[in-house]
Amino acid sequence: MIQRFIELGEGYGDVFELCELMQTNQSRIYRTFLFTTEINGKKMHSAALALKSVGDSKFMPIYLCREGIPESSKRVEIFIEASKKAGINPVQVEVKPSKTFAEKDLYFHYLTGVLRLNHLLPQMS
């Protein structure tokens, strides 16, 4: 199974797009995630949606709004409500900030590893 992060943005208007993806792909939802990190002394969130692969494909897209949602934001509530409406409780995971990594792809590999180690994503097949 190949998991790949697809970044929608940094959590501003793109959270609504993520919620729409959830609604239109409800039968494909594997899991939703709310990543928490600390940036400059403030708690920030990333919202993510993992979808099941289509047909015989071994590709699992994970749509992500990266680190642009403050802790006490209405956008966090909107994402959690959309997840629950789809019948899923978002999994909350504490992670390192993406700025810790030299490249964004390294950050995405880190997230994939964290999720696989915690059995939140399927292992490579």
Order of alpha helices (4+ residues) and beta strands (2+ residues): beta-alpha-beta-beta-beta-alpha-beta-alpha
